[in-house]
Amino acid sequence: MKLVVGMNLSPEWVAVFQGAGWEAVHWSTVGNPRAEDNEIMAWARAQKHVVFTHDLDFGTLLALTRAGSPSVIQVRTQDVTPAAIGGLVVRALRQFEDALEKGALIVLDEARARARVLPLGD
């Protein structure tokens, strides 16, 4: 699995994902830091990356476009640092890896992780 970490999250996440055995890049190293969300989504789709974000707009984009990819992981916690939720995120990625490979929206908070298969609304 390959992940692209959104601008609203620390580049430290790249090391967390690489340490767990996945390829990862921070958006700032592959695209314009001021890029619109739809540009990031298009890049992730073309490069076959899962988007890891704290931005709720990515789920909205998936719903509005009824897109089948890219997969998105939305973190909905106050503290989004790897030190606070790194283990939680890695466990969720392992739990939902098959769904993410096929196309899914994963919403993750301290209490639970939920998966929705793409496209949304079907």
N, C-alpha and C positions, 0 to 999 in steps of 0.2 A: 504494500500500500504506500502511496505517495501523498504527502500532505503539504498544503500551503497555509501558513499561519498568517492571519489577517493583521492589518496595520494596528488594530486596537488591542493587540496582544504582544507581549514581550518576545523579542527574538530568542530569549532563553528557551522557549518552547521547542525550538529546532533541536537542541541538544537532548531534551527529554525524549522526543520522538525517535531521534537517531539512536539513543541509548536503548530504546525498546525494540529496535530492529527495523524501523521504518525509514524511508527516505522523507526528508522534510526540508522546506525552504521557507524563509520569511518573505512576504510579499515585497518588502522594501529592496530585496536583492534581485528580484526578477521583473519588477514592474514599477510604474510610477506611483510613488507614495500617495499622490492625490487622486489616483484613479477612481472612477465611479465603481460601485459594486458590480454593475453588469459587465464591466471590463474584466474584473477579477474573476467573475463567474465564467466568462467566455474563455479566459486563459486556462482556468482550472479544467474546464470541459475538454479543451483541445489537448492539454498536457496530461489528462487523466489523473488529476490530483483531487483529493478531498479538501474542502475548505474548512479550516478550523477558525472559529470566530466568536466574538462576544457581541456582535452586531445582529440585532433581530431582523434587519432588512433582508438578509440573505434568505431566511425562511419565507418571508413575504414574496421575494422575487420568485422562488420556486413555486409558490402557490399561484401567483399571478400568471406565470408563463407556462405552468403545468409541465415544466421541463423534467426529463428523466435523468438528468445529470447536470452538474456534478453533485456528488454527495456533499452534505454540509453537516458539520458538528457545531451546534450553538451551545456555548457555555452561559448559563444564567445564574451566576453567583456574583456576590459583591467582590470577593477577593479572587482574582483570576490569575494569580501568580503560580508558577510551577510548584513553588514550595507549599502553597496552600492546597492545591487540587491536582497536582501532577499524578499522583497514584490513582485518584478517582478517574481522571481522563484516560489514562493508559488502560485501566480495567474496562472502561466502557468501550474503548476502541477494540480491545480484544473480544469483548462480548459481541459486538456488532460488526466485526470485520467483514463477514460474508455479506451482510446487508449493505455496508458501505461500498463494497466492490460492485454490487449490482445497481445501486442507486438508492439513497436513503437520506432522510433528515433525522439527525439524532439531537435531541434536546436534553441537556445534562444540567442538573443542579445537585446540591449537596445530598438531597434525599433520594433521588432516583434518576434513571436515564430512560428515555422513551425513544422508540424508533418508529418512523413512518416511512413506508416504501414510496419511492417516486414512480410516477408523477403523483403529486398531491391532488386529492380530490377524486381519485379513481376508486 
